[in-house]
Amino acid sequence: MRETSGLVDGWWVAVVVYAVLLVGQRLWRARRWVPPEWPDADYGWKVTHLFWVPFHVLDVVFGVPLVFAVVIALLAI
């Protein structure tokens, strides 16, 4: 068993950073996104409509490293 002495593993820091970036950019795009079927609608921050936002390349840019960081962090336990 490893002695960690209370330090947070760097992979878990990477998981948190990538998760914040992924959710943050989705929320940012949700705020700016206008639904084509109702362009005059104002959903505010659209938190409940977060999954309605169309796919973007940033989902892959932040999502793939997040998955790898989670896997490596779990293997490092």
N, C-alpha and C positions, 0 to 999 in steps of 0.2 A: 504494500500500500504506500502511495506517495505521501510525502509530507508537504502540504501546501502552505502552511503557516498563515492561513487566512487571506492569501492573495487570490485575486480573481484571475482565472486563466484567460489568456489573450484571445482565444477562440470564442469565448463567451462574449467578450467585448465586441469582437467582429460580428457576432450574431445580432447583438443589440443595435450596432451601428447600421448594418444592412437592413434590419427590420424597420428601424426608424426611417431610413431613406426610402424604402419601398412603400410603406404606408404614407409617409409624408408626400411623396410625389403623386400617389394615387389621390390623396385628399386635395392637393393643389390642382390637379387636373379635373377632379370632380367639381371644384369651385368654379373653374373656367368653362366646363363643358356645357353646351347648350343642346338639349335633346332635339333631334330633327323634327319629331312629330309635334312639338310644342315649343317653338323658339322663343316665345314671350314669357315662358315660365321662369320663375326664380325659385330654385330649390334651396337657396342659401348654401350651406356647406354640404348638403346632400350626403350626409354620413350613411343614411340608410340606403342610398342609391349608389354606394361606392362600387358595387359590382356591375352597374350599368355603364360605367365609363368604358369606352372602347379600349381595346388592347393597344399598348404603346411599346416601343422598343425599350423604354426605361424599365418596364416590367421584367424584361429578360436581363437587362444590365444589372439590376439590383436583386432580382429573384434567384438567378442561378448561383451567384456567390453566397447568397443567404443559405441556400440548400447545402452547398458544400461546407460552409462554416458550421452549420448545425451538425452535419454528419461527422466532421472532424472533431468538433467539440464533444460530441457524444462518445466517439471512439477514444478520446483522450481521458475520459473519466477513469 
